[in-house]
């Protein structure tokens, strides 16, 4: 915790707003909604919170300004729309918040800005200073320059990253439904809202389903993946309907709003470096491990050795971030690989003794594939 936090600078609140919430059906900024949003943020700030807005809708706003009715599929057109729309979106926020005496700023990020450890720390310091100055940062992905290799892909991931950057006290994710249901509420009349989640397992992942909205790029599954990391970090997260009256005010007052994700305790030690590994870089591949290796990681806090790996999925190099799955394919950990995928494949199914007896494979016998200091366990 920084000196500013220790001195009681205020609780930090991340509010993520997607395109489907912030725009009308015509992909235009909903100015009336934004006015109400600014009023809620002002009330939260008056109550001692330091809010940060993670927003979408730059592309949607740009398409409307350019008179393009159908979202194009080519990257130059999307980036051009983002360039036009970012100005309109930023101005709309500035005007709405200024009516409540709040100054906003624009912070544009790409995954490249966070994959590098030094850049990650600079982003953290900038956001922290903005909050100290009483500014409400408006954070968005820099769609104008982003390409597939460096995109976050959705602003749920970006919101989780920002929350970890500033050591947030609460994250509120706005959605177009009331929260996480035990079944798809659009197709199942008996679907029930899950009001509290203290552990994300395969059942919760299954209930999340896939992406739904055609306006934004995220879906419930991306929100659950963001919650998975935040729960390890000890940061509670709420998913609620973005159009629910006083959603922000009720959330910061501790009232029941949507679905709350909060672990009863942090399962493992989590450092800023591990959070950076969990969210700051894109995953290059994955490995499937046996039950013995899973237990060693989850229950004993051990490193991952190659002898526990049963299969390799994708191609990755030494230093890349990889997912670690159990036999059922459920991702329960993530970390930095010390070996390339083709090396790990050679070790699959071999005992430690067999590896040690081979001069080429001997390093794989004792040196961890993922060291515990570069490993994040989600269970």
C-alpha positions in Angstrom: 0.0 0.0 0.0 1.3 3.5 -0.9 1.8 6.2 1.6 -1.2 8.0 0.1 -3.4 5.0 0.7 -2.1 4.5 4.2 -2.8 8.1 5.0 -6.5 7.6 4.3 -6.6 9.2 0.8 -10.0 7.5 0.2 -11.4 4.2 -1.1 -10.7 3.5 -4.7 -13.7 2.6 -6.9 -13.5 1.2 -10.5 -16.7 1.5 -12.6 -16.7 -0.3 -15.9 -19.3 0.8 -18.5 -19.8 -1.1 -21.7 -21.0 0.1 -25.1 -24.5 -1.4 -24.7 -25.0 0.6 -21.5 -23.5 3.9 -22.6 -25.1 4.2 -26.1 -28.6 4.0 -27.5 -29.7 1.4 -30.0 -28.6 3.7 -32.7 -25.0 3.6 -31.4 -25.1 7.1 -30.1 -24.0 8.4 -26.8 -26.9 8.5 -24.4 -26.4 11.9 -22.9 -29.3 11.6 -20.4 -27.8 8.4 -19.0 -24.4 10.0 -18.8 -25.9 12.9 -16.8 -27.3 10.4 -14.3 -24.0 8.5 -14.1 -22.1 11.7 -13.3 -24.5 12.5 -10.5 -24.0 9.1 -9.0 -20.2 9.4 -9.3 -20.4 12.8 -7.6 -22.3 11.3 -4.7 -19.8 8.5 -4.3 -16.9 11.0 -4.4 -18.6 13.1 -1.8 -18.8 10.0 0.4 -15.0 9.6 0.3 -14.5 7.4 -2.7 -12.0 7.9 -5.5 -13.7 6.8 -8.7 -12.1 5.7 -12.0 -14.3 5.1 -15.0 -13.3 2.3 -17.5 -15.3 3.0 -20.6 -16.1 1.5 -24.0 -18.1 3.0 -26.9 -15.4 5.0 -28.8 -15.9 2.9 -31.9 -19.6 3.0 -31.7 -19.6 6.8 -31.3 -17.2 7.2 -34.2 -19.3 5.1 -36.5 -22.3 7.3 -35.7 -20.3 10.5 -36.3 -19.1 9.1 -39.6 -22.5 8.1 -40.7 -21.6 4.4 -40.9 -24.6 2.3 -39.9 -23.1 -1.2 -40.0 -20.0 -2.0 -38.0 -17.1 -2.7 -40.4 -14.9 -5.7 -40.1 -11.6 -4.3 -41.3 -9.1 -3.0 -38.8 -8.3 0.4 -40.4 -12.0 1.3 -40.5 -12.5 0.3 -36.8 -9.4 2.3 -35.8 -10.5 5.3 -37.8 -13.9 5.2 -36.1 -12.2 4.9 -32.7 -10.1 8.0 -33.5 -13.2 10.0 -34.3 -15.3 8.6 -31.5 -12.7 9.0 -28.7 -13.0 12.8 -28.9 -16.8 12.8 -28.8 -16.8 10.3 -25.9 -14.2 12.2 -23.9 -16.0 15.5 -24.5 -19.3 14.0 -23.3 -17.8 12.8 -20.1 -16.0 16.1 -19.5 -19.3 18.1 -20.0 -21.4 15.8 -17.9 -19.0 15.6 -14.9 -18.2 19.3 -15.0 -21.8 20.1 -14.0 -20.9 18.5 -10.7 -17.6 20.2 -10.3 -15.6 17.2 -11.3 -12.6 17.3 -13.6 -12.0 14.3 -15.9 -8.9 13.1 -17.7 -8.4 10.6 -20.5 -6.1 7.6 -20.1 -5.7 5.4 -23.2 -4.0 2.0 -22.7 -3.0 -1.0 -24.8 -1.7 -4.4 -23.6 1.8 -3.3 -24.8 1.6 -0.6 -22.1 1.1 -3.2 -19.4 3.1 -6.2 -20.7 6.3 -4.3 -19.9 6.8 -4.2 -16.2 8.3 -0.6 -16.2 5.4 0.8 -18.3 3.0 -1.0 -15.9 4.5 0.8 -12.9 4.4 4.2 -14.7 0.7 3.7 -15.5 0.1 2.9 -11.9 1.9 6.0 -10.7 0.0 8.2 -13.2 -3.4 7.0 -12.1 -2.5 7.3 -8.5 -1.4 10.9 -9.0 -4.6 11.8 -10.9 -6.6 10.5 -7.9 -4.5 12.5 -5.5 -5.3 15.6 -7.5 -9.1 14.9 -7.3 -9.4 14.0 -11.0 -11.8 11.3 -12.2 -9.7 9.3 -14.8 -11.6 8.0 -17.8 -9.8 4.9 -19.0 -10.2 3.2 -22.3 -8.3 0.9 -24.6 -6.5 2.8 -27.3 -8.4 1.3 -30.2 -6.9 3.7 -32.6 -3.5 1.9 -32.5 -4.5 -1.5 -31.0 -4.2 -4.7 -33.1 -5.1 -8.2 -32.2 -1.7 -9.0 -30.7 -1.8 -6.1 -28.2 -5.6 -5.7 -27.6 -7.2 -6.5 -24.2 -10.1 -7.8 -26.2 -12.7 -6.5 -23.7 -12.8 -3.8 -21.1 -13.7 -6.2 -18.3 -10.1 -7.3 -18.4 -8.9 -3.7 -18.6 -11.1 -2.8 -15.6 -9.5 -5.7 -13.5 -6.1 -4.5 -14.6 -6.8 -0.9 -13.5 -8.2 -2.2 -10.2 -5.0 -4.1 -9.5 -2.9 -1.1 -10.7 -4.4 1.2 -8.1 -5.1 -1.3 -5.4 -8.9 -0.7 -5.6 -11.3 -1.3 -2.8 -14.3 -2.2 -5.1 -15.0 -2.8 -8.8 -18.5 -2.4 -10.3 -19.0 -3.9 -13.7 -22.1 -2.7 -15.5 -23.9 -5.2 -17.7 -27.1 -5.4 -19.7 -28.5 -8.0 -17.2 -28.9 -8.0 -13.4 -25.9 -10.2 -12.7 -24.8 -13.8 -13.0 -27.6 -16.3 -13.3 -27.4 -20.1 -12.8 -28.8 -20.4 -16.4 -29.3 -18.2 -19.4 -32.2 -15.9 -18.4 -32.9 -15.2 -22.0 -33.8 -18.8 -22.7 -34.6 -20.2 -19.2 -37.6 -18.8 -17.4 -36.5 -20.5 -14.1 -33.0 -18.9 -14.1 -32.1 -17.5 -10.7 -29.8 -14.7 -9.9 -26.6 -15.7 -8.0 -26.2 -13.0 -5.4 -22.8 -14.0 -4.0 -19.9 -16.0 -5.3 -17.0 -16.8 -3.0 -15.2 -19.3 -5.3 -15.1 -19.5 -9.1 -15.2 -23.2 -10.2 -16.2 -25.0 -13.3 -19.9 -24.6 -12.5 -19.6 -20.9 -12.3 -17.7 -20.8 -15.5 -20.4 -22.9 -17.1 -23.1 -20.6 -15.9 -21.3 -17.6 -17.5 -21.7 -19.0 -21.0 -20.4 -16.9 -23.9 -20.5 -13.4 -25.3 -24.0 -12.1 -25.9 -24.2 -8.4 -26.8 -23.6 -7.4 -30.4 -22.7 -3.8 -29.4 -19.7 -4.6 -27.2 -16.9 -7.1 -27.5 -17.2 -8.7 -24.0 -19.6 -11.1 -22.4 -20.4 -12.7 -19.0 -17.4 -15.1 -19.4 -14.9 -12.2 -19.6 -16.4 -10.7 -16.5 -16.1 -13.9 -14.6 -12.4 -14.3 -15.7 -11.8 -10.7 -14.4 -13.5 -11.6 -11.1 -11.3 -14.7 -10.8 -8.2 -12.6 -10.7 -9.7 -9.9 -8.5 -10.8 -12.4 -5.9 -7.2 -13.7 -5.7 -6.1 -10.1 -5.2 -8.7 -9.6 -2.4 -10.7 -7.0 -4.4 -14.5 -7.4 -4.4 -16.3 -7.1 -7.7 -20.0 -6.5 -8.5 -21.8 -7.3 -11.7 -25.1 -5.4 -12.0 -27.4 -3.9 -14.6 -26.0 -0.6 -15.8 -29.4 1.0 -16.0 -30.4 0.1 -12.4 -31.2 3.3 -10.6 -28.5 4.4 -8.1 -26.5 1.3 -8.8 -23.2 3.0 -7.9 -24.5 4.6 -4.8 -26.1 1.4 -3.5 -22.9 -0.6 -4.3 -20.6 1.7 -2.3 -23.1 1.8 0.6 -22.9 -2.0 0.8 -26.4 -2.7 -0.4 -27.2 -5.9 -2.4 -26.7 -5.1 -6.0 -26.5 -7.8 -8.7 -23.8 -10.4 -8.1 -21.0 -9.9 -5.6 -17.7 -11.8 -6.1 -15.7 -11.8 -2.9 -13.6 -14.6 -1.6 -13.9 -15.3 2.1 -10.1 -15.2 2.3 -7.2 -14.8 -0.1 -6.2 -18.4 -1.0 -2.5 -17.6 -1.8 0.0 -14.8 -1.4 -0.5 -12.4 -4.2 2.2 -9.8 -5.1 2.0 -6.9 -7.6 4.3 -9.0 -9.9 1.9 -11.9 -9.8 -1.0 -9.7 -10.6 0.9 -8.3 -13.5 1.5 -11.9 -14.7 -2.2 -12.7 -14.3 -3.6 -9.7 -16.2 -0.7 -7.7 -17.8 0.2 -9.9 -20.7 -1.7 -12.2 -23.1 -1.6 -16.0 -22.7 0.4 -17.8 -25.4 -0.5 -21.4 -24.6 -1.4 -23.9 -21.9 -0.4 -27.1 -20.2 -2.6 -29.9 -18.7 -1.3 -31.3 -15.5 -2.1 -34.4 -13.4 -3.9 -34.4 -10.1 -0.7 -34.7 -8.1 0.7 -31.5 -9.7 -2.5 -29.7 -9.2 -2.6 -30.5 -5.5 1.0 -29.4 -5.2 0.2 -26.0 -6.7 -3.1 -25.4 -4.9 -2.5 -27.0 -1.5 1.2 -26.8 -1.0 2.2 -23.6 -2.9 4.8 -25.5 -4.9 6.3 -24.7 -8.3 5.2 -26.6 -11.4 7.6 -29.3 -12.6 7.6 -30.8 -16.1 7.0 -34.3 -14.7 3.5 -33.2 -13.7 2.6 -32.1 -17.2 0.5 -34.4 -19.3 -0.2 -32.4 -22.4 0.7 -29.1 -24.1 -1.7 -26.9 -26.0 -0.5 -24.1 -28.3 3.0 -22.8 -29.0 4.9 -20.8 -26.5 8.5 -19.7 -25.8 10.5 -19.4 -22.6 9.2 -16.3 -20.8 5.7 -16.5 -22.2 2.6 -16.5 -20.0 0.7 -19.8 -20.0 -2.5 -21.2 -18.5 -2.4 -24.3 -16.3 -5.4 -26.7 -16.6 -6.6 -29.8 -14.8 -7.5 -33.0 -16.6 -11.0 -31.6 -17.3 -9.6 -28.5 -19.0 -10.4 -26.1 -16.2 -7.9 -23.3 -15.9 -6.8 -23.1 -12.2 -3.5 -21.3 -12.5 -1.4 -19.1 -14.7 2.3 -18.3 -14.8 5.5 -17.6 -16.7 7.0 -20.6 -18.5 10.7 -21.3 -18.2 10.8 -23.6 -21.2 9.4 -23.5 -24.7 6.4 -25.7 -25.6 8.4 -28.1 -27.8 10.8 -28.8 -24.9 7.9 -29.4 -22.5 6.3 -31.8 -25.0 9.4 -34.0 -24.9 9.0 -34.3 -21.2 5.4 -35.3 -21.2 4.8 -38.7 -19.8 8.4 -39.2 -18.6 9.4 -39.8 -15.1 12.0 -37.6 -13.3 14.5 -40.4 -13.5 14.0 -40.8 -17.2 14.6 -37.1 -17.7 17.7 -37.0 -15.5 19.2 -39.9 -17.5 18.9 -37.9 -20.7 21.6 -35.2 -21.2 19.3 -33.1 -23.4 16.3 -33.4 -21.1 18.1 -33.3 -17.7 17.3 -29.6 -17.1 13.6 -30.4 -17.3 13.9 -32.8 -14.4 14.6 -30.4 -11.6 14.2 -26.8 -12.9 10.6 -25.7 -12.6 8.5 -25.1 -15.7 6.7 -22.3 -13.7 8.3 -21.1 -10.5 6.0 -20.4 -7.6 7.2 -16.7 -7.5 5.9 -16.4 -11.1 2.7 -18.3 -10.6 -0.9 -17.2 -9.8 -3.3 -19.9 -8.5 -7.0 -19.1 -8.8 -8.3 -21.7 -6.4 
